[in-house]
């Protein structure tokens, strides 16, 4: 990316979508932007959820409205043809502006930057939504958001089974076993596991949102790579374990995990979520 520019978009700001979803693709594997390949002697598995990622900050005046819209989306308030999985990444580049976001991380800023580059944008901004890793919009308008989701490609959900273990008071171990349910070519995919938290409320005492009570859901607290999958046939069983270091106020009843397969070109080819048991 050239100049590093930051913007905080409000109502009426322009938005744009990536043209990647209509670009040409290879003949098979994960770079096929249509349906992943399945074997000829079995029906294709049903389509799974659509991944919707929000990049946000408590230090941005227009992010709270987007957070509320995405909370409604994740709760199922809209009549969509496809289920969605919402993840909210709080970036840290607004922390200088009077209020340090308690959930902000440079890791999420780096993740957003990778999308900015792959989508060929020249400005990092909040709030921003990225859908299936291949299209983006400014979530300042409900119709724009829902249209972007409706036009996104869908893929089968992985068939993972999850086992949760609280090894210590400070760690949570998650073991996942199952299949991605699409053919992975030599380019490979990373299988990622996000631990997110709902029902967060903060009294903002400074910055652009001074005096507001901020509510945040689907806030990504941790993101780990389960494994890298390369040259793997449909329905081959894979297994892996991730261990999350927990925060002091961790409450399993407010948390869940999302599992998703993402290619080097940032497209997401299937996702699945699990509630965390009371452990």
Secondary structure, DSSP 8 states (H G I E B T S, - for coil): --S--EEE--TT------SGGGS---SSSTT-SS-----TTS----B--EEEEEEE-TTSTTHHHHHHHHHHHHHT-S--SS-EEEEEEE-STTGGGS---TT--HHHHHHHHHHHHHTT-S-EEESEEEETTTEEE-TT-HHHHHHHHHTS---B----EEEEEEEETTEEEEEEEE--SS-B-TT-EEEEEEEEE--EEEE--SGGGTT-EEEE-SEEEEEEEEEEE-SB-TT--EEEEEEEE--TT--GGGEEEEEEEEETT--EEEEEEEE----
